[in-house]
Amino acid sequence: MVLKHLCSVGQDLSYHLAELRGMACFLDRYQVLGLKEETVEAALSAAGAFLVKATEVQQVIDSSMKNYKAFFRWLYVAIIRLTDERGPSSELSKVTQQEVAYVAEFLYSFDTVMLKDARSPLGVYKPRFNLERLGQYLEDEDLTMPPSTENNMWAKFLSENPRLAEHPTIINHYKNMSLVQQHKHLKTAIKLVFSQPEHWMEGLFSVACMVMFPSVYSGGPMVSHPTHLNVSKENKLMLTFLETSPPSRGLYLIEIPIDEITNVNILVKCVYLYFMPSGEGTVGKNDEVSAGTVLKVRDVAFYQPDMLSVLLEQSPENRSATFLQFPTIAAKNIFRSSRVDVMEMFPLKEAPQVEGGSLLETGAMRTIDNMMAVRLAVSGTRKVAVVLAESRRKVRLFEMEAEEEEEEEEGMDTTVSSLEGNKTGDINEDE
């Protein structure tokens, strides 16, 4: 499954880099941006090499599975015979010459690798069984047992035609690189593509003004998980970030008018929001509340210009998360407005502290059962939300506003199955 996703990503990167290479050929349009065809070609070649390495890993896995199955089949038959138990069926005990070769290859890899013992202060090299040569691809170092290319007709053809092998359209095969090293090589090549445009374009822009936000706790970063949205229709910039690194007690929601960015001082609106579990009552502005009763904020993102998506963490014993949509218009009457001079620190601690749940309708909080979610990504255009589990190995995709669309479809088509009408809730979940 991992390699399947790696191949998909590598193919998508190759597609976009190919599009970028086409843009780089139009010198009259894109040369002014510093886009160079040579660097794009190098990145495209690196993407191809990454796909080749991913395919190589898949071949190693397939070969390992064959050797592994053949070895344990042979081992099972040998144990049965040595213990004088009832012999296996003739079909099971029958071993082909190809299976013998698989078993021999499996046994050959037992003590062929000498790896440094990290626990030894003298750095003694001890033999260690390398399980089917797969782990070496997941290390940030050269392969200890690179695959043999003796029977590879394409490799032989390139070795016999070195001029052809040097052609830019031929994808290089970095035989001794691991998959991790190949990934780093690809990242470096892509960064080089955009480094020159970044250098060329940075002189075209200048900072008109700067609003500074101080650290709200000792020793921490300036802000955590910042996200912003430019609302051009209302000439304002919406900004939100967490109070501390997640899990955080709350978040700041800030509104900055864009049409005042050239003024000496700027009118900035700010409010501090925290959230409590449903059913525990509401807490008014600046009321004191126990830290243990507050839901921790894990992540925040703008779903739409007028909607803020918040991912909350319930108690550690519950091991569940809470997702809510907070309308920014609900904070209109609780913002605290302050005028700050350019390059002056904005007084975050003076922002009113409000329990956000008191501004929402009943049932606005949705529980994500059996999942401790830590990250959030939303798209109001696509009407979807994605949450990432704490293990970083599990995601859940939520289809937003699905019920409203289903009701409209039922009104237009009376033949819709009654099962579709049984769906309730604003979110449909797919794992």
C-alpha positions in Angstrom: 0.0 0.0 0.0 2.8 2.4 0.8 4.5 1.8 -2.5 1.2 2.3 -4.3 0.9 5.8 -2.8 4.6 6.5 -3.5 4.2 5.6 -7.2 1.1 7.8 -7.4 2.9 10.7 -5.9 5.9 10.2 -8.2 3.7 10.0 -11.2 1.9 13.2 -10.2 5.2 15.0 -9.6 6.4 13.9 -13.0 3.2 15.2 -14.6 3.5 18.7 -13.0 7.3 18.9 -13.7 6.6 18.0 -17.4 4.1 20.9 -17.5 6.7 23.2 -15.8 9.3 22.2 -18.4 6.8 23.2 -21.2 6.4 26.6 -19.5 10.2 27.0 -19.2 10.4 26.6 -23.0 8.4 29.8 -23.5 11.3 32.2 -22.8 9.4 35.3 -23.7 6.8 34.6 -21.0 8.6 32.8 -18.1 12.3 33.6 -18.4 11.6 36.8 -16.5 10.6 34.6 -13.5 13.9 32.9 -13.5 12.5 29.5 -14.6 15.2 27.4 -16.2 14.7 24.4 -18.4 17.9 22.7 -17.2 16.8 22.6 -13.6 13.3 21.4 -14.5 14.9 18.7 -16.6 17.1 17.6 -13.6 14.0 17.5 -11.3 12.0 15.5 -13.9 14.9 13.0 -14.1 15.0 12.8 -10.3 11.3 12.1 -10.2 11.8 9.3 -12.8 14.7 7.9 -10.7 12.5 7.9 -7.7 9.8 5.9 -9.5 12.5 3.4 -10.7 13.7 3.0 -7.1 10.1 2.4 -5.9 9.7 -0.2 -8.5 12.9 -1.8 -7.5 11.7 -2.0 -3.9 8.5 -3.6 -5.1 10.5 -6.2 -7.0 12.6 -6.9 -3.8 9.4 -7.4 -1.8 8.0 -9.8 -4.4 11.2 -11.8 -4.5 11.3 -11.8 -0.7 7.8 -13.2 -0.5 8.7 -16.0 -2.8 11.8 -16.9 -0.9 10.0 -16.6 2.5 7.1 -18.9 1.5 9.4 -21.5 -0.1 11.7 -21.5 3.0 8.9 -22.0 5.6 7.2 -24.6 3.4 10.5 -26.5 3.3 11.1 -25.9 7.0 7.6 -27.3 7.9 8.2 -30.5 6.0 11.6 -30.9 7.6 10.3 -30.5 11.1 7.5 -33.0 10.5 10.0 -35.6 9.2 12.4 -35.1 12.1 9.7 -35.4 14.8 8.5 -38.7 13.2 5.0 -37.4 13.0 2.5 -38.2 10.3 4.0 -37.1 7.1 2.5 -34.3 5.0 0.7 -34.9 1.8 2.7 -35.7 -1.3 1.7 -32.3 -2.8 3.1 -30.4 0.2 6.4 -32.4 0.4 7.0 -32.1 -3.4 9.7 -29.4 -4.0 10.5 -28.1 -7.4 14.0 -27.0 -8.5 12.8 -23.4 -8.6 11.7 -23.6 -4.9 15.0 -25.1 -4.0 16.7 -22.0 -5.5 14.4 -19.8 -3.5 15.3 -21.6 -0.3 19.0 -21.4 -1.1 18.8 -17.7 -1.7 16.9 -17.1 1.5 19.6 -19.1 3.5 22.4 -17.3 1.7 21.3 -13.9 3.1 21.6 -15.0 6.7 25.1 -13.9 7.6 26.2 -11.9 4.6 25.8 -8.4 6.1 28.2 -7.0 8.7 26.5 -4.1 10.6 27.9 -1.9 13.3 26.6 -2.7 16.7 25.3 0.7 18.1 25.3 -0.6 21.6 29.0 -1.5 21.5 31.3 1.4 22.7 34.1 0.0 20.6 32.0 0.1 17.4 32.4 -3.7 16.9 30.9 -5.0 13.7 28.7 -8.0 14.3 26.9 -10.2 11.8 23.1 -9.6 11.7 20.4 -11.3 9.7 19.0 -8.9 7.2 15.4 -9.9 6.6 15.1 -10.3 2.9 17.1 -7.2 2.1 14.2 -4.9 2.4 15.2 -2.8 5.5 18.2 -1.4 3.7 15.9 0.7 1.5 14.4 2.4 4.5 17.8 3.7 5.8 19.4 7.0 5.0 22.6 5.3 3.8 23.9 3.4 0.7 22.6 -0.1 0.1 24.6 -2.8 1.6 23.3 -5.4 -0.9 22.4 -3.6 -4.1 20.4 -5.7 -6.6 22.2 -7.5 -9.4 21.7 -6.2 -12.9 23.6 -8.9 -14.7 20.4 -10.3 -16.3 18.9 -6.9 -17.0 18.8 -6.4 -20.8 18.2 -2.7 -20.5 21.2 -2.2 -18.2 23.4 -4.2 -20.6 22.2 -2.1 -23.5 23.1 1.2 -21.8 26.5 -0.1 -20.6 27.3 -1.0 -24.2 26.1 2.5 -25.5 27.5 5.1 -23.0 26.6 8.0 -25.3 23.0 7.0 -25.2 23.1 6.5 -21.5 24.2 10.2 -21.1 21.2 11.5 -23.1 18.9 13.7 -20.8 15.8 11.7 -21.7 17.3 8.5 -20.3 16.4 8.1 -16.6 19.3 7.3 -14.4 19.3 4.3 -12.1 21.1 5.1 -8.9 22.0 1.5 -8.0 23.5 2.2 -4.6 20.9 4.7 -3.3 18.3 3.7 -0.8 14.7 4.8 -1.1 15.2 7.4 1.6 18.2 8.8 -0.2 16.4 8.8 -3.5 13.6 10.8 -1.8 16.0 13.4 -0.5 17.6 13.6 -4.0 14.2 14.4 -5.4 13.4 17.1 -2.8 16.7 18.8 -3.5 16.1 18.8 -7.2 12.6 20.3 -6.8 13.9 23.0 -4.5 16.5 24.0 -7.1 13.7 24.5 -9.6 12.1 27.2 -7.5 15.1 28.7 -5.8 16.0 30.9 -8.8 12.4 32.2 -9.4 12.3 33.0 -5.6 15.5 35.0 -5.9 14.2 36.9 -9.0 10.8 37.6 -7.6 11.7 38.7 -4.1 12.8 42.1 -5.4 9.4 42.8 -6.9 7.6 42.8 -3.5 8.1 44.9 -0.4 6.5 44.9 3.0 3.9 47.7 3.3 3.4 47.3 7.0 3.9 44.7 9.8 1.8 43.8 12.8 3.8 41.9 15.4 2.3 39.3 17.7 4.3 38.5 20.8 4.8 35.1 22.3 2.0 34.4 24.7 3.9 31.9 26.9 7.5 31.8 28.1 10.0 30.1 25.9 7.5 29.2 23.2 7.4 30.1 19.5 5.8 33.4 18.3 2.7 31.6 17.0 1.6 28.0 16.5 -0.3 26.6 13.5 -1.0 30.0 11.9 -3.4 30.1 9.0 -4.9 33.1 7.2 -7.4 34.0 4.5 -7.7 37.1 2.4 -11.3 38.2 2.1 -11.1 40.6 -0.8 -14.8 41.4 -1.0 -14.7 42.9 2.5 -11.1 44.2 2.3 -9.9 42.3 5.3 -7.4 39.7 6.3 -8.6 36.9 8.6 -5.9 35.3 10.8 -6.0 32.6 13.4 -3.4 30.6 15.4 -3.2 28.6 18.5 -2.1 30.0 21.9 0.6 27.3 22.4 1.9 24.3 20.6 -0.9 21.7 20.3 -2.7 20.6 22.3 -3.5 24.2 23.1 -6.1 25.7 25.5 -7.5 28.0 22.9 -7.0 30.0 19.8 -6.8 33.6 18.6 -9.1 34.9 15.8 -7.8 38.2 14.4 -9.3 40.6 11.7 -7.0 43.1 10.0 -8.5 45.6 7.4 -6.5 45.5 4.2 -7.4 49.1 3.1 -5.6 50.5 6.1 -2.2 48.8 5.4 -0.6 52.1 4.3 -1.6 54.0 7.5 0.7 54.8 10.3 -1.4 52.8 12.7 -3.8 49.9 12.0 -7.1 48.9 13.6 -6.8 45.3 14.6 -9.7 43.2 16.0 -9.0 40.2 18.1 -10.7 37.6 20.3 -9.5 34.6 22.2 -11.7 31.5 21.9 -11.7 28.3 24.0 -14.2 25.5 24.0 -15.9 23.3 26.7 -17.7 20.0 26.3 -21.3 20.1 25.4 -23.7 20.1 28.3 -21.4 21.7 30.8 -22.9 25.1 30.6 -21.7 28.3 29.0 -19.0 30.6 30.2 -19.2 34.3 29.5 -16.6 36.8 28.4 -13.4 36.7 30.5 -14.9 34.2 33.0 -12.4 32.0 34.8 -12.6 28.3 34.0 -10.7 25.3 35.1 -8.0 24.2 32.6 -9.1 20.6 33.1 -12.6 21.2 31.8 -11.5 22.9 28.5 -11.3 20.9 25.3 -7.8 21.2 23.9 -7.4 22.6 20.4 -5.4 20.4 18.1 -5.7 22.3 14.8 -7.6 25.1 13.1 -8.2 26.0 9.4 -10.5 28.2 7.4 -13.2 26.2 5.7 -14.7 29.2 3.9 -14.2 33.0 4.5 -17.1 33.0 6.9 -16.4 29.6 8.5 -13.6 28.3 10.8 -13.0 24.6 11.2 -11.6 23.6 14.6 -10.3 20.2 15.7 -10.6 19.6 19.4 -9.2 16.9 21.7 -11.4 15.3 24.4 -10.0 13.9 27.7 -7.1 11.4 27.3 -9.4 8.7 28.8 -12.0 9.2 26.0 -9.5 8.9 23.2 -11.8 10.7 20.8 -11.8 14.0 19.0 -14.4 16.7 18.3 -14.9 18.6 15.1 -16.8 21.9 14.8 -17.6 24.6 12.3 -17.3 28.1 13.9 -19.0 30.9 11.9 -16.7 34.0 12.0 -19.7 36.3 12.1 -20.5 35.0 15.6 -17.4 36.8 16.8 -18.4 40.1 15.3 -19.8 41.5 18.5 -17.1 40.2 20.8 -14.0 41.4 19.0 -11.8 43.9 20.9 -10.5 46.6 18.6 -7.1 48.1 19.1 -5.0 50.6 17.1 -1.4 49.6 16.9 1.5 51.4 15.2 3.5 49.7 12.5 6.2 47.4 14.1 4.5 47.7 17.5 3.6 44.6 19.4 -0.1 43.8 19.4 -1.4 43.2 23.0 -2.7 39.7 22.7 -3.2 39.3 26.5 -5.8 42.1 26.4 -8.0 40.1 24.0 -11.4 39.0 25.5 -11.6 35.4 26.4 -14.8 33.8 25.2 -16.2 30.3 25.4 -16.8 29.5 21.7 -19.5 26.9 22.4 -21.8 29.6 23.8 -21.9 31.2 20.4 -22.9 28.1 18.5 -26.2 26.3 18.0 -26.9 23.1 20.0 -25.3 20.1 18.4 -22.7 22.0 16.4 -19.9 19.9 17.9 -19.5 16.5 16.1 -17.6 13.7 17.9 -15.1 11.6 15.9 -15.3 8.3 17.7 -12.4 5.9 18.2 -9.8 8.2 16.8 -7.3 10.6 18.4 -7.0 13.1 15.6 -4.1 15.6 15.5 -4.2 17.4 12.2 -6.9 18.9 10.0 -7.3 19.9 6.3 -10.5 21.3 4.9 -11.8 22.7 1.5 -15.0 24.6 1.3 -14.9 24.5 -2.5 -14.8 20.7 -2.5 -16.9 20.4 0.7 -14.6 17.9 2.3 -12.6 17.7 5.5 -9.7 15.3 6.3 -8.4 14.5 9.7 -5.1 12.7 10.5 -4.8 10.3 13.4 -2.1 10.5 16.1 -0.4 7.5 14.7 0.1 9.3 11.3 -1.1 6.1 9.7 -4.8 6.6 9.5 -7.0 9.4 8.0 -10.7 10.0 7.8 -12.4 11.8 5.0 -15.7 13.7 5.8 -18.1 14.8 3.1 -19.5 18.1 4.4 -23.1 19.4 3.8 -24.1 16.0 2.3 -27.6 15.9 3.8 -28.7 19.2 2.1 -27.7 17.9 -1.3 -29.5 14.6 -0.7 -32.7 16.4 0.2 -32.5 18.4 -3.0 -32.0 15.3 -5.0 -35.0 13.6 -3.3 -37.2 16.6 -4.2 -36.3 16.3 -7.9 -36.4 12.6 -8.2 -39.2 10.7 -6.5 -37.7 7.3 -7.4 -34.8 7.7 -5.0 -34.5 4.7 -2.6 -35.8 5.2 0.9 -32.5 4.0 2.2 -30.9 7.3 1.1 -33.4 9.2 3.1 -32.3 7.5 6.3 -28.9 9.3 6.3 -28.7 11.8 9.1 -26.1 14.3 10.2 -24.1 16.9 8.4 -21.1 14.7 7.8 -20.7 11.4 6.0 -17.6 9.5 7.0 -15.3 7.3 4.8 -12.2 5.7 6.1 
